[in-house]
């Protein structure tokens, strides 16, 4: 893929979001609305620095542990996973927890608190950072409700009672080799006839297959209301103590597709800010006044030993939330309402757009009037990843 232009996100200070959001309303809607990128950065959030610097390095440590030790630690801290951790050549490891709205970010917490570098505070830090992100999402929903009318966004979040937090490690080439060797060593202990992967081409070949793509995560929409992310934490193979290194590309490696310009942009955001993306549920509820963000995570080819860590909170409606599609502008959705001839004329010289369209099912094929969020979620997951889904063989 040709080199992408970089987009610098609109920066919204936390104090403006919580104390005087009306003064920033136009700028917020410009960033999240139909003509904007569909995401923004929130800066100046209390207590984030220590939480982020403690929690994010643990993603890689957890991903590279043997299965028994990892399972014990996850159980101790009420964490699970929603990716197949038994697959050694996976490109992503994710550790998840349900977060309840009954708790919110504590403004009085000591921002200088030391969490250490072990797993002893994993669960508490996970929840604390998650609650801060949920509070940001609620505040932003309240602001957007003022712009679109009513209070459906905020109410939809509160009625769900909970959000999902994920601590994510995007694997380097080195990580893939390490995990496969770990898997082989375990199997060799049970069967001495199994050859070491180092004795043949299997290890290198399979590891290369796992990282051959220029994407850590394929193109997709999030289907909730908002997704709140930390800016990522990068490490290399030489960072044995998991010390943060600057992004070698100078950006977050999060890339978005702009349907207005029909181009891909790489996202740049201030360090230690929260990135907030619009999901498809917010797009539907707002009748297109908010625009969902089509995005992927770019893996730089030149840096095989680069890994990436981030923490994400998905803010979704209640599973029973019912969607009304009256007055929803399907024709303005990225790949909806465009006939084949128009597609050929507009995208004839845009291979990226065509490739994205092949793997991202249009919204109109996944949502029907009167569907609940649970039904929409199932249909979306099925079309992306199901047995015959467009991304069923992609990690």
C-alpha positions as CSV (number, residue, x, y, z in Angstrom):
1,X,0.0,0.0,0.0
2,X,1.3,3.5,-0.8
3,X,2.3,5.7,2.1
4,X,-0.7,7.3,3.8
5,X,-1.1,10.9,4.7
6,X,-1.3,11.6,8.4
7,X,-4.3,13.2,10.1
8,X,-3.9,15.1,13.4
9,X,-7.0,14.7,15.5
10,X,-9.0,17.5,17.0
11,X,-7.8,17.8,20.6
12,X,-10.5,18.3,23.3
13,X,-9.2,19.1,26.8
14,X,-10.9,17.1,29.5
15,X,-11.7,20.2,31.5
16,X,-13.6,21.6,28.5
17,X,-15.5,18.4,28.1
18,X,-16.6,18.3,31.7
19,X,-17.0,22.0,32.5
20,X,-17.8,24.0,29.4
21,X,-18.7,21.5,26.6
22,X,-21.1,24.0,24.9
23,X,-18.2,26.2,23.9
24,X,-16.6,23.3,22.0
25,X,-19.8,21.8,20.5
26,X,-19.3,22.9,16.9
27,X,-15.7,21.6,16.9
28,X,-16.7,18.3,18.4
29,X,-19.5,17.7,15.8
30,X,-17.1,18.8,13.1
31,X,-14.7,16.0,14.2
32,X,-17.3,13.3,14.8
33,X,-19.9,14.4,12.2
34,X,-20.5,13.3,8.6
35,X,-17.7,15.6,7.2
36,X,-15.1,14.8,9.8
37,X,-12.8,11.8,10.4
38,X,-15.2,10.3,13.0
39,X,-12.8,10.5,15.9
40,X,-11.1,12.9,18.2
41,X,-8.5,13.0,21.0
42,X,-9.3,13.9,24.7
43,X,-6.3,15.3,26.5
44,X,-5.5,16.3,30.1
45,X,-7.3,13.4,31.8
46,X,-6.5,13.0,35.5
47,X,-4.6,10.0,36.7
48,X,-4.0,8.5,33.3
49,X,-0.2,8.7,33.1
50,X,0.6,6.1,35.8
51,X,-2.3,3.8,34.9
52,X,-1.2,3.7,31.2
53,X,2.5,3.2,31.9
54,X,1.7,0.4,34.4
55,X,-1.0,-1.4,32.5
56,X,0.0,-1.4,28.9
57,X,3.3,-3.2,29.2
58,X,1.5,-6.1,31.0
59,X,-0.3,-6.9,27.7
60,X,2.9,-8.3,26.2
61,X,3.9,-10.0,29.4
62,X,0.6,-11.8,29.6
63,X,0.6,-12.7,25.9
64,X,4.0,-14.4,26.2
65,X,3.4,-16.4,29.4
66,X,2.8,-20.1,29.3
67,X,-0.9,-21.0,29.2
68,X,-1.2,-22.4,32.8
69,X,0.5,-19.4,34.4
70,X,-1.5,-16.9,32.3
71,X,-4.8,-18.6,33.1
72,X,-4.0,-18.4,36.8
73,X,-3.3,-14.7,36.7
74,X,-6.3,-13.9,34.6
75,X,-8.5,-15.8,37.0
76,X,-7.1,-14.0,40.0
77,X,-8.0,-10.7,38.5
78,X,-11.4,-11.6,37.0
79,X,-10.1,-11.3,33.4
80,X,-10.9,-13.5,30.4
81,X,-10.1,-13.4,26.7
82,X,-12.1,-13.1,23.5
83,X,-9.4,-14.4,21.1
84,X,-8.1,-18.0,20.7
85,X,-5.0,-17.8,22.9
86,X,-4.3,-21.5,22.2
87,X,-3.2,-20.5,18.6
88,X,0.5,-19.9,18.8
89,X,0.8,-18.0,15.5
90,X,-2.0,-15.5,16.4
91,X,-1.1,-11.9,15.7
92,X,-3.2,-10.4,18.5
93,X,-3.7,-11.3,22.2
94,X,-6.6,-9.7,24.1
95,X,-7.6,-9.7,27.7
96,X,-11.1,-8.6,28.6
97,X,-13.2,-7.6,31.6
98,X,-16.8,-6.4,32.0
99,X,-16.9,-2.9,33.5
100,X,-20.0,-1.6,35.3
101,X,-21.3,1.9,35.1
102,X,-22.0,2.0,38.9
103,X,-18.4,3.2,39.3
104,X,-16.7,6.2,37.7
105,X,-13.3,7.7,37.4
106,X,-12.1,9.1,40.8
107,X,-10.9,12.7,40.5
108,X,-9.4,12.6,44.0
109,X,-7.0,9.6,43.4
110,X,-3.3,10.4,43.9
111,X,-1.9,10.8,40.4
112,X,1.6,9.9,41.7
113,X,0.6,6.4,42.9
114,X,3.1,3.7,42.1
115,X,1.6,0.5,40.7
116,X,4.9,-1.4,40.4
117,X,5.7,-3.6,37.4
118,X,4.2,-7.0,38.3
119,X,0.7,-8.4,38.0
120,X,-0.4,-7.6,41.6
121,X,-2.4,-4.5,40.6
122,X,-3.6,-5.8,37.2
123,X,-7.3,-6.0,38.0
124,X,-7.5,-2.8,39.9
125,X,-5.6,-0.7,37.3
126,X,-7.7,-2.3,34.5
127,X,-10.8,-1.1,36.2
128,X,-9.5,2.3,37.2
129,X,-8.4,3.1,33.6
130,X,-11.6,1.6,32.2
131,X,-13.8,3.7,34.5
132,X,-12.0,6.9,33.4
133,X,-12.6,6.0,29.8
134,X,-16.3,5.3,30.4
135,X,-16.7,8.7,32.1
136,X,-15.2,10.3,29.0
137,X,-17.6,8.4,26.8
138,X,-20.6,9.4,28.9
139,X,-19.6,13.1,28.9
140,X,-19.1,13.0,25.1
141,X,-22.5,11.3,24.6
142,X,-24.1,14.0,26.6
143,X,-22.5,16.7,24.4
144,X,-23.5,14.9,21.2
145,X,-27.1,14.5,22.5
146,X,-27.3,18.3,22.7
147,X,-26.2,18.7,19.1
148,X,-28.6,16.0,17.7
149,X,-31.5,16.5,20.1
150,X,-32.8,14.4,22.9
151,X,-30.7,12.2,25.2
152,X,-30.7,8.9,23.5
153,X,-26.9,8.3,23.3
154,X,-26.3,8.9,27.0
155,X,-29.4,7.0,28.0
156,X,-28.5,4.0,25.7
157,X,-25.1,3.8,27.5
158,X,-26.5,4.0,31.0
159,X,-29.2,1.4,30.2
160,X,-26.6,-1.1,29.1
161,X,-25.2,-1.0,32.7
162,X,-21.7,-2.1,31.5
163,X,-19.0,-1.7,29.0
164,X,-16.2,-4.1,27.9
165,X,-12.6,-3.3,28.5
166,X,-9.8,-5.0,26.5
167,X,-6.0,-4.9,27.1
168,X,-4.5,-5.7,23.7
169,X,-1.0,-6.9,22.6
170,X,-0.2,-6.8,18.8
171,X,2.5,-9.3,18.3
172,X,5.9,-8.8,16.7
173,X,7.6,-11.3,14.4
174,X,9.8,-12.2,17.4
175,X,6.7,-12.8,19.6
176,X,5.2,-15.2,17.0
177,X,8.4,-17.3,16.9
178,X,8.6,-17.4,20.7
179,X,5.1,-18.5,21.1
180,X,5.4,-21.3,18.6
181,X,8.6,-22.5,20.2
182,X,6.9,-22.5,23.5
183,X,4.1,-24.6,22.1
184,X,6.4,-27.1,20.5
185,X,8.5,-27.4,23.7
186,X,5.3,-28.3,25.6
187,X,4.3,-30.9,23.0
188,X,7.8,-32.3,22.9
189,X,7.6,-32.9,26.7
190,X,4.7,-35.1,26.0
191,X,6.1,-36.8,22.9
192,X,9.8,-37.0,22.4
193,X,9.3,-37.9,18.8
194,X,8.2,-34.3,17.9
195,X,11.1,-32.5,16.3
196,X,12.0,-29.0,17.5
197,X,10.7,-26.3,15.1
198,X,14.3,-25.0,15.1
199,X,15.3,-28.1,13.2
200,X,13.2,-27.3,10.1
201,X,11.6,-24.5,8.2
202,X,8.2,-24.8,9.9
203,X,8.8,-22.2,12.6
204,X,10.1,-19.5,10.4
205,X,7.5,-20.2,7.7
206,X,4.5,-20.2,10.1
207,X,5.7,-17.1,11.9
208,X,6.2,-15.3,8.6
209,X,2.7,-16.3,7.6
210,X,1.4,-14.8,10.8
211,X,3.0,-11.4,10.2
212,X,3.0,-11.3,6.3
213,X,0.1,-8.9,6.3
214,X,0.7,-5.1,6.6
215,X,-2.2,-5.1,9.1
216,X,-2.3,-6.2,12.7
217,X,-6.1,-5.8,12.5
218,X,-8.3,-5.9,9.4
219,X,-10.6,-3.1,8.2
220,X,-13.8,-3.0,10.2
221,X,-16.4,-0.8,11.9
222,X,-17.0,-1.0,15.6
223,X,-20.7,-1.5,16.1
224,X,-21.2,0.1,19.5
225,X,-21.7,3.7,20.3
226,X,-18.2,4.9,21.1
227,X,-14.8,3.1,21.3
228,X,-12.3,4.8,23.7
229,X,-8.6,3.9,23.3
230,X,-5.4,4.9,24.9
231,X,-2.6,6.0,22.6
232,X,-0.5,2.9,22.0
233,X,2.7,1.8,23.7
234,X,5.4,0.4,21.4
235,X,8.3,-2.0,22.3
236,X,10.9,-3.8,20.3
237,X,12.6,-7.2,20.8
238,X,15.6,-5.4,22.4
239,X,13.3,-3.8,25.0
240,X,13.6,-6.7,27.4
241,X,12.2,-4.7,30.3
242,X,9.4,-3.5,28.1
243,X,10.4,0.2,28.2
244,X,8.3,2.3,25.9
245,X,9.9,3.3,22.6
246,X,8.7,6.1,20.3
247,X,6.5,5.0,17.4
248,X,9.0,4.4,14.5
249,X,6.3,5.8,12.1
250,X,5.6,8.9,14.2
251,X,1.9,8.0,14.5
252,X,-0.4,5.6,16.3
253,X,-0.5,3.0,13.4
254,X,-4.3,3.3,13.6
255,X,-5.5,4.1,10.1
256,X,-8.9,5.3,9.0
257,X,-10.7,5.4,5.7
258,X,-12.3,8.8,4.8
259,X,-15.3,8.1,2.5
260,X,-15.5,11.8,1.5
261,X,-11.9,11.8,0.1
262,X,-11.9,8.0,-0.6
263,X,-8.5,7.8,0.9
264,X,-6.7,6.1,3.9
265,X,-5.2,8.3,6.6
266,X,-2.9,7.4,9.4
267,X,-3.9,8.8,12.8
268,X,-1.7,10.9,15.0
269,X,-2.7,11.8,18.5
270,X,-1.1,13.5,21.5
271,X,0.7,11.1,23.9
272,X,-1.4,9.9,26.9
273,X,-4.6,11.2,25.3
274,X,-7.7,9.1,24.8
275,X,-8.9,8.5,21.2
276,X,-12.6,8.4,20.9
277,X,-14.1,6.7,17.8
278,X,-17.8,6.7,16.7
279,X,-19.4,3.3,16.3
280,X,-22.2,2.2,14.0
281,X,-24.8,2.3,16.8
282,X,-24.2,6.0,17.4
283,X,-24.3,6.6,13.6
284,X,-27.8,4.9,13.5
285,X,-29.1,6.6,16.6
286,X,-28.0,10.0,15.4
287,X,-29.5,9.4,11.9
288,X,-26.1,9.9,10.4
289,X,-25.2,13.1,12.2
290,X,-22.3,11.2,13.8
291,X,-20.2,9.1,11.4
292,X,-18.9,5.7,12.3
293,X,-15.2,5.2,11.8
294,X,-13.9,2.6,9.3
295,X,-10.5,1.7,10.6
296,X,-7.7,-0.9,10.8
297,X,-4.3,-1.2,12.6
298,X,-1.3,-0.9,10.4
299,X,1.8,-3.2,10.9
300,X,5.0,-1.5,9.5
301,X,6.8,-4.0,7.3
302,X,10.3,-2.5,8.1
303,X,10.0,-3.2,11.8
304,X,9.6,-6.9,12.3
305,X,10.3,-6.8,16.0
306,X,7.9,-4.0,16.8
307,X,5.0,-4.8,19.0
308,X,2.1,-2.6,20.0
309,X,0.0,-2.4,23.2
310,X,-3.2,-0.5,23.8
311,X,-6.2,-0.5,26.1
312,X,-9.7,-0.1,24.7
313,X,-13.2,0.3,26.2
314,X,-16.2,-0.5,24.0
315,X,-19.3,1.5,25.0
316,X,-22.4,-0.2,23.7
317,X,-26.2,0.1,24.0
318,X,-28.2,-2.5,26.0
319,X,-28.6,-5.8,24.2
320,X,-32.4,-5.1,24.1
321,X,-32.0,-1.6,22.5
322,X,-34.2,-1.5,19.4
323,X,-33.1,0.5,16.3
324,X,-35.3,2.6,14.2
325,X,-34.1,3.2,10.6
326,X,-36.6,5.8,9.6
327,X,-34.8,8.8,8.2
328,X,-31.4,7.0,8.3
329,X,-29.4,8.2,5.3
330,X,-28.1,4.8,4.0
331,X,-27.0,6.5,0.7
332,X,-24.4,8.4,2.7
333,X,-22.8,5.4,4.3
334,X,-19.4,4.5,3.0
335,X,-20.3,1.5,0.8
336,X,-24.1,1.8,0.8
337,X,-26.2,3.3,-2.0
338,X,-23.5,3.1,-4.6
339,X,-24.3,1.2,-7.8
340,X,-21.8,-1.0,-9.6
341,X,-21.2,1.5,-12.5
342,X,-20.7,4.4,-10.1
343,X,-18.2,2.3,-8.1
344,X,-16.2,1.5,-11.2
345,X,-16.1,5.2,-12.2
346,X,-15.1,6.5,-8.8
347,X,-12.8,3.7,-7.6
348,X,-11.3,2.5,-10.9
349,X,-7.9,3.9,-9.8
350,X,-8.3,3.3,-6.1
351,X,-7.3,-0.2,-5.3
352,X,-7.4,0.4,-1.5
353,X,-11.1,1.3,-1.6
354,X,-11.9,-1.7,-3.7
355,X,-10.0,-4.0,-1.4
356,X,-11.7,-2.6,1.7
357,X,-15.1,-3.0,0.1
358,X,-14.5,-6.7,-0.5
359,X,-14.0,-7.4,3.3
360,X,-16.3,-4.9,4.9
361,X,-20.0,-5.8,4.6
362,X,-22.2,-2.8,4.1
363,X,-24.4,-1.6,7.0
364,X,-27.6,-2.2,5.0
365,X,-26.8,-5.9,4.8
366,X,-26.4,-6.2,8.6
367,X,-29.2,-4.0,10.0
368,X,-33.0,-4.1,9.6
369,X,-35.6,-1.8,11.0
370,X,-36.7,-3.0,14.5
371,X,-33.6,-5.1,15.1
372,X,-32.2,-5.2,18.7
373,X,-28.6,-4.4,19.3
374,X,-28.1,-8.1,20.2
375,X,-29.4,-9.1,16.7
376,X,-27.3,-6.4,15.0
377,X,-24.2,-7.6,16.9
378,X,-24.8,-11.2,15.9
379,X,-25.4,-10.4,12.3
380,X,-22.4,-8.1,12.1
381,X,-20.1,-10.7,13.7
382,X,-21.4,-13.4,11.4
383,X,-20.8,-11.4,8.3
384,X,-17.3,-10.4,9.3
385,X,-16.0,-13.6,11.0
386,X,-18.6,-16.4,10.6
387,X,-18.1,-19.6,8.7
388,X,-18.7,-17.8,5.4
389,X,-17.9,-14.3,6.7
390,X,-15.8,-11.9,4.7
391,X,-13.0,-12.1,7.3
392,X,-13.5,-15.6,8.7
393,X,-9.9,-16.5,7.9
394,X,-8.3,-13.3,9.1
395,X,-7.0,-12.7,12.6
